[in-house]
Structure formats: C-alpha cells, structure tokens
C-alpha cells in the first residue's frame, strides 16, 4: 500500500502557462498526525534551479522538474510549491488558495522568462 495517494484535481491554462494542482492524501494509519495537502505547479521554459529564482509563493518553491512521473501527458519543466508545511491549515490553503498561488507564480515566471 502506498503511503500517499495523489490525484490531479485541476489543470488549466493561465496566460499561456500550464498550471496543475494535485491533492495529496495520506493513506497509512500511522500518519494520522499528517495533514492532507495540495501541491501546485506551473510550467516554465526557464529550466533553472529554483533556489536561483527570485519568486514569492506559499512556503517557497519546493519542486523543479518534469511531472511525467505523475502523468506522461504532462510534458515540459515545472516549478512547484506545496501546502504540507507544519504551519499550514488545509481549511485556509484550500483549492481556491492554490489556484491563486499558481496564477501569481505564473505571473512571476512570465516576467523572468521575458528578461
């Protein structure tokens, strides 16, 4: 049994950027203290280490790579963030919150790509 199940819950285009939100649910009984959480991703042509990017997003960037391991149709390079931090509250960092964060991240990536 997997310790976590992940499900793509939203995929949309924002100003030419593919945005993805995945919901992560813990499945093992020993993980009762862990919260289910969302992760958000935005496709980018930058292909740089996320530590080298000056962007503001919830909890900071925590992902840089392809999402083909999750779904082979998700081609390209993505930057992502998650809402699984100790200070997060699933009632606050909900789907709508993550949509806004993805779109704000997309805006910042567009600016960096156009430099």
Beta strands, then each sheet from edge to edge (+ up, - down):
strand 1: 4-14
strand 2: 17-26
strand 3: 37-44
strand 4: 63-65
strand 5: 77-82
sheet 1: 1+ 2- 3+ 5- 4+
end
